[in-house]
Amino acid sequence: MKNQDLSQLAENLASTDFKAIEPHLLALDKHLTLRTFIEGYSLSDLDSKVWVTIRSNKVANAFLKRGGGLVNVGRWFTYIEQTHPEIQTEIKLQEDAAKAKIVAGSKAGASYNWGLQDTEKGVVTRFPPEPSGYLHIGHSKAALLNDFFAHDLHKGTMLLRFDDTNPTKEKQEFEDSIIADLKLMNITPDKTSYTSDYLQDLYEYGIRMIKEGHAYADNTDQETMRNERMNKLPSKCRDRSIEESLAIFEEMKAGSKVGHDNCIRAKISYDSLNGAMRDPVIYRCNTETPHHRTGTTWKMYPTYDFACPIVDSLQGVTHALRTTEYTDRNIQYQWFLDTLKLRQVYMWDFARINFVRTFLSKRKLTKLVDAGTVWGWDDPRMPTIRGVRRRGMQIAPLRDLILKQGPSRNIVTMDWTNFWAQNKNVIDPIAPRHTSIEAGTAVKARVIGGPATVEYKHMPKHAKNPAVGTKKVAFSDNIILDQEDVRLMKDGEEITLMKWGNAFVRKINGSSPITDIELELHLAGDVKRTEKKVTWLSADQKLAKAECWEFDYLMTKDTLKEEDNWEDFVTRDSAHKTDVLCDENVVDLKEDDIIQFERKGYYRVDKAASAGKPAVLFSIPTGKQKAGL
């Protein structure tokens, strides 16, 4: 549908004259063939407005309830009704009030009444990732909330700022992946910048801190400094003169040995009850690796705690939204703003997302990658955006479920089953159906009454959604079955060959394993009365080959305790491959296609079949089983 048609869709569907709305319903059904939402990747104003219009229109609603052949509209309507029950309250509200509620509540399904100050004066948020790894599911919540608060709730501005002040860990690869993943998540920053853009400004603020007696150079070794901070003891360097600290700061800038032996610490309160206020380090030397943007220009870099409040203020950020792990540092953040007399920034803390049996520490994930425990940052077992996407997670349910968590400060540990169950609701109506038989143990079957030579029929890829298209299905008297299905059969039993008809089991040869069987077609049989309904493949077609991968959680324990050594709970054997034979249509699948193998489950195509090499498919959880990442 054209943009103009979409913008007028709700108005066109408001008529109670069925002949007037029928062409618009048909156009919408076609538009939704391969879409979850009418517009974008999550519940939009347009989706809500059209849904409310149809629900309020007795003629349109009655037609939809009867089916009317609108498979895609029906699927879209039901999905929104089930995942956004709160939208039904819109029917009782006037249009203007409904619009406000759609933006403020329905889209996320959570309370977004934050009560933050001065939002009417304009809102600027920021998402400041460090480019030292790929975005994971926890980062996505921070990015989505900042984007949602700025763009959806207040029509403001959202900045992407790379916190790139530790060149030892940071890479251009990670920066590029973060930009790509945000785009994938339908997050569009209004501006992209870098903390390294402000290194000169931060250097000058560092000088000012020292000159005004708010910072000092310290050459205390790391272990001693840690013990002193733990025991609330002052450093021996705390009373260094301003001149000496300034001179050492310049040595740090030059990257000399003296500079490397020192750091700069803020002079706040060494005996504070809040550990974040015990003279935190604000500058340190780093000449190990050239910076991926500034090269060797700088030999020292500010810490995140020092740089963040300053750059937030300089960039015009009005509201800093971050996870509750930073709560203890809020008073420190405020101290830097007050001490340097910078423009104020409002703060809001929200709980991070935790998942059972999932590592969300970037340090731990990096170690899993470096140790070869996983295939890389985009491994389908990894909780990165790339990983869950490669596993088969669609963006719409991913965004929707994260936004539904809202900005609450209550920390909860979620189960992945909710995510995958919502994902199934999206992929099930549009996933083509195919057939696979496990290759290593396949049972040959002769079908008495079957075609002596292979015959093909064109059949729908999806029984309930004709728009998905058709496929060729081969029929012959020479077929193969799964070993597990045949083991349950008995001589003389009537079974159903799915998409073909009934057959009697006449002979079973072998036991462990069964080698071959003989069936006799009984197409007049009642498929409703048989206990066993099995998938099969004609062995006379050019069978496609595929590798089907199943994955388990990377962690063997639901949640780790503080005293646990996390490496003791890594699942060492969490990927399992099965070689299968498939119907010949599978050779036409492309990378990233989503399919369902009948009675087996859903799969994402990771690699298409090529040059005699089998297709590679990854199993997609459905929320019923406990398979994880």
N, C-alpha and C positions, 0 to 999 in steps of 0.2 A: 504494500500500500504506500502511496505517496505521503509525504509529510503533511500536505494540506488535508488529505483524506483522513489521516490519523488525528489531526487536531480537531476535526469536526465529527469524529466518530461517535462520541457520547451524544452529541446533539442529534445526529442522524438516527441513533437507536432509541431516542426518547419517544418516538411516535407510537401510538397504540394501533396503527394500521399495519397489519402484518406484511402486506405487499410492499409497503414503503421501507420497512426495516430489513426484509429478507435479503436483498442484494448486499447490504452492508454486513449482515451476519456471515454471508458466504465469503465475502472479501476478507473479513476478519479471520475466518476459519483457515483460509489459504495462507494468510499472513503468519498465523501461529503454527504452521506445519513443523518448523524446526526451531521454534522459539519457546522459551518458558514464559517470558513476559512480552507485552505488546511493545514496550519501549525499554531498552537498557537491560541490565542484569539483576535488577531487584525491583521490588514493588514501587512503581513510579506514580506520580500524580495522575497520569493518563490511565494507567491500569486501574487505579482506585476509582477514578471517575466513571470509566466504562463499566466496571463491575457493579458499582452502585446503580448506574443507569439501568443495566439489564435486570438486576435484582429488584429494582423498584418498578419495572415495566412488566405488568402482569402478562402481557402477550408474549414478550421476548422470553420471560422467565419460564412460562408454561411450555413454550416451544422447546426450550433447552432441556427441561426436565423430561420431556417425552423422547429426547434423543435427537430427532430431526436430522440425523446424519452429520451433525456438526461435531465431529470427534475432537478436533483440536480446541475449539471454543469450550466444549464441555470439560476437557482435561484442564485447560487454563482456569476456568471458572471454579472447578472443584479444588484445584491446588491452592488458589488464593483463599477460598473459603476455609480450607483445613489448616493452612499455615498462618492465616491472619484472621482468626475469629473476631477480633476486635473491630474489623472493618464493617461489620454489620450494624454497628452503632451509627455509622455514617448515614444510614437510611433515615434516621430520625432527626437528622440535623439539616439546617439550611445549607445551601451550596457554599457560601463563604466560610461558614464554620467548619464544614466538612473539609475544605481545602486546608484550613489551618491544622485540623486534627491529622490529616493525612501526612503532612510534613512533620508534625511534631511527635506523632505517636505511632500511627499505623505502620509506617514503613519499617520501623525497627521492632515494634512489639514490646517496647520497654519504656520505662519512665525517663523522659529526657528533660524533666523540669529541674534543671540543675541550680537555678537561682544564682547564676554567675553575674557579677557586677558589670554594669555599663555596657551591656551587649547592644543597647540601642544606639550607642556611639560608634558602632562598627566592630567587627570581629575579624581578627587575624590569628590563625592557629599555625602550628608547624609540626612536621614529622621529621625528627632528626636522627636517622639511622647511622650507625657506624658501618662503613663499607668493608667489614671484616668477615663477612659470611653472607649466605643467602637469606632472604626474608623467610621467617617461619610463621606458623599459625598465630603465635603470640604477638609478633610484630604487626600482623595484619589487623588485629583489634585496635592497636594504637593508631595505625594509619587510617582505618575506617572511621573511628570515632572523631579524629581530628577533621577528616574530610566531611563527615556528616554534620558535625557541629557548625563548621564554617559555612559549607555550601548549602545544605538542606535546611538547617534550622534558622540561619541568620543571613543567608545570601552574602557571605563575607569572602575572605581570602584564606587559602590554605597554602603554606609554603613547604617545600621539600628542601631540607638542608642536610647535607652530608657532614656528619661529625668526623672529619678526616684529620685527626691530630695524633694518630699513632701509626706511622708508616710501616712499622714492623709487621702489623697484622693486616693492613689494608691493601686492596688490589683494585685495579680498574675493572677486572672481571666481576667483582662483587657489586661495584657501583652500577655497572651496566645491567646486571641481573635484577637489582632492586628497582631500577627505572622500568624495566620490562615487566616485572611482576606487579608493580603498582598499576601500570596500564592494563594488565590482564585483569586486575581486580576492579577495573572501571574507576580508578582513582586518578583524577587529573589535577596535579598541583598547578597553582597559578604562576609559580615561579620556582626555579631550582637554583640553589646556591650551595656554598661550601664554607665550613668554618675556616678553612685555609684561605678564603678570600679576606679574612679579617685578622690574619696573623700579625700584620703591622699594627693594627689598632690594639690588639690584645697585648702585644709587646709594650706599647706605650702605656696601657693601663697597668701592666706589671710594674713598670718604672714608677708610675704614680703611687701604686700600693706601697712600694718600698719607701719612697720619699715621704709619704704621709705617715709612716710608722705602722702600716697595716700588714707588712710582710717582711720576711727575713730569709736569708740564705742559710741552708742547713746541710752540713756534711755528715750527719749522723748515719751510721750504717742502717740498713733496712730492718734487721732484726731488733736492734736497740730501739729504733724509732717505734716499731710496732709495740714493743713492751712498754715503752714510756706512754704511748697513747692509751694502751690498755689500762695502765695503772694511774693515769691522770697526772703524769709527771712532766714538768717543763723540759724542753731540750736545752742542752748546754749552749746552743747557738741562739737562743731566743732573744738575748739582749745584745746581739751583734749590732754594731753601729750601722746607721743608714749608709754611710760611705762604703763600708766594707761589703755590705750586701749588694749595693749597686755595682761595685767593681766585680763581684763574683757573678752577678747577673750578666754582665758583659762577657765574662769568660765562658758562661754557658752559651751565650749567643754565638761565640766563636768556636764552640765545640772543643775547647781545650781540656786537658786532664783535670785541671782545677774545676772547670765547668761540669765535667762528668761526675766528679766526686760530690757535687752539691745538687740540691734542689731548692726551689723557692716554696716557702710555706706561708699561708695566710696566718696572721697573728690575731686569733679570735679569742679562744678560751681553752687552754690546755686541760683544764679540770672540769669541763662541762659534762653534765650528765648525758648529753647527746654526743655520741662519738663523732658525728659528722662535723661538730664544731671544734674538735680538738686539733686546731692548727693544721688543716688539711693541706696537702701538697697542691700547688697551683701551676708549677712549671717544672719540667725535667728535660734533661738532654736526651737526644735520640739521634745517633748518626749511623745506626746499624744498616738502615735501608733508605735509599733516596725516596723522597715523597713522590707518589705517582702523579702529582700535579705540579708541585713546586720544586721538584728535584732536590738539590743540595743547598738551596738558598737558606733554609733554616736548619739550625743544629739543635734547637730546643723547641718544645711544643707545650702549649697550655693543656691542663687537664680538662676533662669534660665539665667538672664541677665549677671551674673558673670561667670557662669559655661560654657555657650555655646561657647563664643569666645575662651576660654582657651582650652576646650576639642577639639573643631574644629581644632585648631592649633596643638595640641599634636597628634591628630589622623591622621594628614596629609591631612585634607580636603582642597581642592584647591578652590572650588567654593561653597558658601553657598547660596542656592536658597530658598527664603521664601516669604511669602505673604506681600502685601503692608502695612498691619497693623503694621509691624515692621520697616517701613521706618524711622520713627523718632528716632528709636533706633540704626540705622546704625552707626551714629557718636559715640554713646556710645560704641558699639561693637568695632569700630576702636580704641577708646580711651584705652580700656583694652589691646588690642594687642600692641599698641604703648607704653603704660606705662610699661607693663611687658616685652617689647622687645621680643615679640613672633613672630613666622613665620606668614607672612601675609596670609589672606584669601580673595579672591574676592567675592563680593556679587551681587546678582541680586534679585530684587523684582518683583513679579508677582501678579496680582489681584486674590483674592480668588473667589470661586464660590458662588454666592448667588442665591436663588430660591424663587419664589413667594410663600407666605403663608407657609414658612418653617422655623423652628427654627434650626439654626446651631451653637448655643452657647452650649458648653458642659455643662455649669452650668445650663442652662435652660432645656436641655435634661435630665440631672441628676434629676432635680426637677420633671419633668414629670414622670420619672420612679419611683422615691421615693414616689410620691403622688398617684401612681396607676392609673394615667390618661391613661397610655399605659400598655401593658402586660409585657414590659421589653425592654432591649436594642435592641432586635431583632424583636420587634413589626413591622408588615408590614407597619405601618403608620410612622415609624421613618426613618429619612434620613441617618441612619447608613448603612454601606455596608451590614451588616446582614439583616437589615430591608428591603432594596430594593431588595435584593436577595430573601428574604422570600416572597416578594410581586410578584416575578416572573421576575425581571430584569435579563437578561443574561449578562455575563461578557463582551463578545465581543463588543456589542453596548455601554456598559457603559465605557469601556476603550476608545473606538473610539471617542465618543462625548467629553469626558474630554480632550483627547489629541488634539482634533480639536480646543479647546479654546486657546491652546497655552500659551506662557508665557507673554502675553500682560499685561500691567499695567492698562488698562482701566477696571474699575469696571462696570459690567453689572449684572442685575437681570434676571435670566433665567426662562423660563416656563418649567415645567416638561413634557409638551406635546411633545417636540422634542425628549426627551429621550425615552418616551414610544412609539412614532411612529417608531423610529429606532428599538426598541426592537420587535415590531410587525413584522417588515420585517424579523427578524431572526426566530421567533417562528412560524409564519404562515405556512411556507412550510413544517414543520415537526410535527406540533401539530395534534394528532389524533382527529377526530370529534366524539362527543358523543351527546346524547339527554337527556334533563332534562325537567321535568314538575313541576311547583310549587305545593307542596304537599297539602297545606291547602285549596286551592281553585280549585283543579283539577276537570275537567268536564268529566263525563263518557260518552262514545259514543258507540252506537251499530252500527256496519258497515254491512249494508245489502250487501250480496255478498262476504263478507270476510270469511276466513277459520273458520270453526266451532271449530276446535282445533288448538292450536298454531303450526305454521310452522316457521322454521328457514331458513334463507339464509345467506351465507357468503358474506359480502359486504366490499369494501375498507374502511379503516379508514380515508383515505384522497383521495378525488377524483382525485387530480392532482399529487399525489406522491405515487405510488403503493408500494414503498419501506417501507412505514410506516406500512403496513400489513393489515390484514382483521379483521373483527369483526362479531359476530353473531347478526342478526337483526330478531326480532320476529314479525310475522304477525298473526293476529287473528281478529275475528269479535267483539272483546271487547277491546276498546282502551281508553286512556285518553288524554285530550287536556288541554292547558292552558286557564284559565278563560278569560284572556284579549283577546285572539284570538277569542274565541267563542262569546264574547260580540259584536264583529264587524260583525258577520255573519248574513245573512238574509235567511228566508225560500225560498227554491228553488234555492238558489245561488250555483254555481259550484265553488268549491275550489280545491286546490291541497294538498294532504297529501304527504309531502316531502319524497322522496325515495320510494314511493309506486305508486301514480298516482292520478287521479282526483276523486272527489266524489260530489254528490249533497246533500245539506242540506235539509232534509225532515221534521224534527221536532225539535223544541227548547223548552225545558221545564224549567220554572222558569225565573226569571229576575235578581234579585239582592240577592244572586248570581244565575247564571244559574246552574241547578243541573245535567241535562243530555240532550243529543241530539241524533238524529238519522241521520245517513248518508247512502247514497247508492253509492256504487262504480261505477265509470264510467271510467274504465281504457283506453277506446278509446278516452277520452277527451284530448284536447291539453293543456299541462301544460303551454305553453307560453301565453295562452289567459286568464288565471285566474288572478284575482287581489290578492287573498289571498293564500299564500303558508305557511302552518303551520307545526310545528313539532308535533309529537305524539309518544305515546308508547303503545305497547300491554300490557294490564293489566293482561294477562295470563302468562307472563314471571315472573321470580323471580326478581322483581324490586329492584334495589339498592337504598339505602338512602344516602343522603349527605347534609351537611350544607354548603351553599354558602355564603361567607362573602364579603360584599362591604365596601369600606373605603372612607372616605372624608379626606380633609386636616386637620392637627392638628391646623392650625391657620385660623382665620376668616377674616383676613385682608391681602391684597397682600404684603404690606411692612409696617413695623412699623416705626413710627417717634421717635425721641429721647425722646420726652415727654410722649410717650405711656407707660402705665404699661402693660408689655407683658402678664401677667396673665389674664388680662381682655379680651384677644383676643384668648384664648385657646378654641378650639371646644370641648365641653363637651360630645357630642354624635356623635362620628365619625366612629363607627363600627356597621354594621347592618347585621343581619343574616337572611337568608331565607332557610327553609327546602324544599328540592326538592326530587323528585323521578327520578331515572335515569335508562338507559338501564343496563342490568345485567353485561355488560362488565366492568362497572366502579369498580366492586369489585376487579378487577385484577390490578387496578392502584396502583403504589407505591409512597411513599413520594418523592416529588420534580418533579414528572411527570408534564408536561405541556399539557393541552388539550384545545379543544374548544367545548363548548356546542353550537350546531347549533342555530343561531339567538340570542344567549345570550352573547357570548363573550368568552374570554380566561381565563383560570384558572390554578393556580398552586396547586398541591395536597400538603397540609400541613400535613395531617395525612391520611394514608390509612385506608380503612374500615377494622375492625377487631372485632371478637367475638361479632357480632351483633351490634357493634357501627358504626354509619355512617361515611363516609369519610368526611374530612374537606377540603374545597377548598377555595382559596383566589382569588378574581377577579383581573385580570391583566389589567391595563389601556392600551388603544391603541393609545392615543394621540388625539382622536376625542373628547372625553368627558373631562371635567375639573376635573376629580377625581385626588386626589393627595395622599400624604403620611400622 
